[in-house]
């Protein structure tokens, strides 16, 4: 059953997962959009790290529907890991793992802005096989399947390359989530020909790299639910990613941070050089 489903997904059969995302958003997220009461919003680790009743309900909905699609699979979700950090260890195991961020861009969701999304990636033994980025308020569904490319609302997307001499638009980590060393590294992006700015929803920033609307990302945290879906999306659209050590980002952790994802190899190398300070 597991192998059959994985083969099905890798052959481009992703519609069941897309439908699961749409149902979760319709049932648990969109009815609460611009309707949240104050008691339905909680700070986790500070004013920029919020969770809402929609996050928790959507993750529970997806946990049930995705594991029903693939019996024997497990879920590593942002809210489940917050409740029990040991859940994260499933990324190291042999079972297929659904990596779920129920509402990526919770600050935007809380403010009533449409720039949020639901992120799902399917991984096994540390390799991301497929990913889904669904922005329900924008009616955008991006899908990537390893070796089969990336699509947005069913149409292929390519990251392309920045125009020669163009200023690079780079989304970066919020300063609240950086160590002193990471802050210094990110200051390296204050260079001629580069325009860094704080990121919004990480998932939608990855989508904008994948479709060539921005040039790169530079992030200093490595939670898999924020990055697994977007990294595959960028890669399948023709982009590249690299850590400070010049290695591909690993969803299982232990990466040299910050890392970058970019529209092409040359841009990724340039951002990495700036982050390293030489």
N, C-alpha and C positions, 0 to 999 in steps of 0.2 A: 504493500500500500504506500509506504513512504517513498520508495524508489519510483513507483509509477507516478505519484504526484509531482515529485521533483522533476522527472522527465517531462511531464505535462507542462509545468511552469517554464522550464528551459526551452521548450518548443514554442513558447509564446502564449501558452494558455494561462492568462492572468486575469480573465474576466471575473472569476469567482472571488478573487481577492479584491478586485476593484469594487464589486458589489458589496462585499463586507464593509469596506471603508465607507461607501456611500450610505449604507444602512446605519452604521454607527453614528455618522455625522448627522443624519436626518433625525435619529432618535434622541441623541444625547448632547450634541454640540449646538446645532443651529437653533433649536428651540430656546436655548439659553443665551444666544448671541444678543447683546444689548439688553438683556433681561436679567442680569445677575443682581442678586441682592448682596449687601455688604457682607453678610454672614456666610455667603457662598464663596468667598475669596479669602485665601489664607496665605500668609508669608511662610515659606519653608526656611530659607537661609538668608533672608534679607529682602528689602523692598523690590529688588529686581528678579527675585526667584519666587514666583507665585504659583499656587495651585488652586483650581476651582472645582466645584462639583462636576462641571462638564469634563474636566480632565479625568477624574476618577471614574465617572460613569462610562465614558467612552472607552477607557482602557479595559474595564470589566467586560463591556460589550464585545470588544475586539478579541479579548482573551478567550471568550467562549466561542465566538464564531470562527476564529482562525484555527484553533486546536480541533474544532469539529471538522474543518476542511482537511486537516492533516493529522489524523490520529497518531499519537506518539511524539508529536512535536511539543515544544515548551515555549513559553513567552518570557522575554526579558523586557519588561515595561518600566518606564520611568517611575511611575508611582509605586509599583510593586517593589522596585529596588530601594526606593526611599523608605518603605516600610520594613524591608528585610534585605540588607545589602548582599546577603549570600545568594540571592536570586541571580545576581550578575555572573556567578560562576558557571552558569549554564552555557555561556559563550565558549567555554573551554571544552565542553562535552561533545559526545558523538551524536546526540539527538538534533534534528533540525530545530532551529530557533527562529521564532518570530520576534524581531526587535521593534518595539512599539513606542512611539512618542504620540500620545493621544491628541494633545494640542501643543504644537510647536509654535512659539510666539504667543505665549499666554499673556504677556503684557499687552500686546496688541489686541488680543481677544477681550481682555478686561476693559480696555479703553474703547471698545466698540469699533475697532478698525478691522478691515477685512484681511490684513496681512498676516494670517495664521494658517497653519495646515496640520494635517495628520500624516505622520511618517510611519511606514511599515517597511521592514526589510526581512527577507528570508535568508538565513545563513546556515552553514553547516561546517563544523570544524574550523571556524574562524574565517571562512570565505563567504562573502556576500554573493548570493546567486540571483536575486531579483529584488527590486525595490519599487515602492509606490509613494508618491508625494501628492496628497490630495488637499487642495485649498477650496473648501466648500463655498465660502463666501465669494470666491472669484470664479467658481465653476471651472477649475483647472485640475486635471489629473495627469501627472507625469509618471511614466512607467519605464523602468530599465530592466533588461534581462541580460545576464552575463553572456557576452558573445553575440548578442542579437540587436544591440543598439538601444536608443532611447527615443521615447515618443512623448508628445504633449497633446492631450486630447486626440490621440490616435495618429498624429502626424509626426514624422521623424524630425528630430532636432539635432543640430550640430553646434558645437561651441565655437568653431572657427578660430581665428587669431586676431589679436588687436591690430588695428591699422598701424603701419610703420610711423613711429614718432608720436603716436597718440598718448595722452596721459592715461595711465592705468587706473581704473576705478577698482578699489580694493575694500571689501567689507571686513572688519576686524572685530575681535573680541571686545566686549564691554570691559572697561577698565576695572570694574568691581570683581571680575573673575580672572585676574592675572596676578601672578607673583611679581615681586620686584624685578627678578631676572627677565620674566616674560614681558613686563612693561618696557624694559630697556630694549629688548629685541624688537618689539612692535614699534618703538620710536624710530627704528631704522627705516620704516616706511615713509617717514617724513623726508622724502628725497625728491629731487627734481624729476618730473615726469610721472609721479605717483600721487594719487589722491586717496588717502585712507579715510574711512568713516566707520563709526560703530555699526554693527550689524543689527538687523531686525530679526525676523524668524530665520534661523539657520537653514531650515529646509527650503525656504523660498529664495534665500541667497544662493544656495547650491543650484537651484533651478535657473536662476538668472545667469550664473556662469555657464551652465549647460546650454543655454540658448543664446549666449553671447551678448547679454545685456549689461553685464559687468565682467571684469577681467579676471578677478582672483578673490580668494578668501584667505585670511590669516587668523587662525583660531588657536587658542591656548588651553582648551579643555578637550577631553577625549571620550566623554560618555557616548557609547555606541548608538543610543537612540537618536542623538542629534546628528550623527555623521554617516552612519552606515548607508542609509537610503541615498543621501546626496552624493556621497563619494562614488557609488556605482553609477548614478545618473550622469555625473560629470565625465567619468571614465568612458562610459558607453556613448557619450556624445562627442568623444574625441579629445577630452581634456586629460589633465595629469594631476597627480597629487604627490607630495613629498613632505617628509618631516624635516626638522632641523638637521638631522643626521644624514639626510639624503636617501632615506629609505621610504618605501610605501607605508602609509598609515595602516596600523593594525587595529581592527575593531576590538581585539582582546586586551588592548592596553599596552603600557610600557613604552609609549612613543616619546621621542625627543621633541619637546614642544617649545615654541609654537610650530604648527604645520601649515601648509598651504595647499589649496586646490585651485587650479587655474585653467584657462581656456586651452593652453597648449604647453608643451615642454619648455619652450624658451621663456615663457612668462613665469612658469613655476620655478625655474632655475633662478630667474632674476629676483623674484620675491624671496626665495630661500637665501640668496646671497645677501640681500638687504637685512633680513632677519638675523643672520649670523654676524652682521656688522662688518663684512668685508666681501 
